[in-house]
Amino acid sequence: MFPSRIWLRFENRYRETQSYLKQRRPGTMTNTKPLISFTFDDVPKSSCTLGREILEGFGLRATYYLSLALMDSVYSIGPAFSRIDLDRIIAGGHEIGSHTFGHLDAWSTSADVFKASLHENQRMLDKISPGRVFETFSYPLNTPHPRIKKIAGDLYLCCRGGGQTYNLKTVDLSLLKSYFIDGRNRDDLNGLKKIIDESCEKRGWLIFSTHDIDEHPSPYGCAPKVFEDLARHADRSGSSILTVRESVLCSIRLPQKVRMPEKA
């Protein structure tokens, strides 16, 4: 038998390959300047306070991926966003995207349950902010199973995953690549700045993803000083810093008309 660590590595590689190769929706990048987007998953309260304030200090806006079941709760990372936080995000011109209602695993959840959670998230948003529609999506927890990727790709303008790299030339709108800032790299500010410089040199689209912005961050977030230094470097890089939605609409040649999530 394979040692458990080797087997896990094999399984992860298999999932990533299946997710990458199947249900692709290609789009061609047409940007004349490099692009950078900042995104927050789950939306811990600190991303709405410290994270938002840091970005707004540079005149920048982010994309916040919400699981509305988490609103006003305390979960594994700590306090989640409140209704007041959500109102402030919207008032500040930030984008809000979907992350499923129940923060469901994008690989292991059944297709029917996952789809229902997408629509439930939209129904809850319509109750909170009538007429507002989630246009972009990020996959929770794991890379998406092809059946999940197909469902999400049919509903949203674009869907974001991970990958620890930037998007270049031809992108998969159903699985955009992003670079997570977390316990693996948050102590290597020079390395984080280097990925900005590299993406800029190649005129790519770099999507940063993280969770909490806290002096004592969870394994999935980073400290305010790191985030501020990174935002400053991005702001000075010569890139267009846009939300995910703005980046797609301004800089991607879309393959087809996309349908948005149905309202309740």
Secondary structure, 3 states (H helix, E strand, C coil): CCCHHHHHHHHHHHHHHHHHHCCCCEEEECCCCCEEEEEEECCEHHHHHHHHHHHHHCCCCCEEEECHHHCCCEECCEEECCHHHHHHHHHCCCEEEECCCCCCCCCCCCHHHHHHHHHHHHHHHHHHCCCCCCCEEECCCCCCCHHHHHHHHHHCCEEEEEECCCECCEEECCCEEEEECCCCCCCCHHHHHHHHHHHHHCCCEEEEEECCECCCCCCCCECHHHHHHHHHHHHCCCCEECCHHHHHHHHEECCCCCCCCCCC
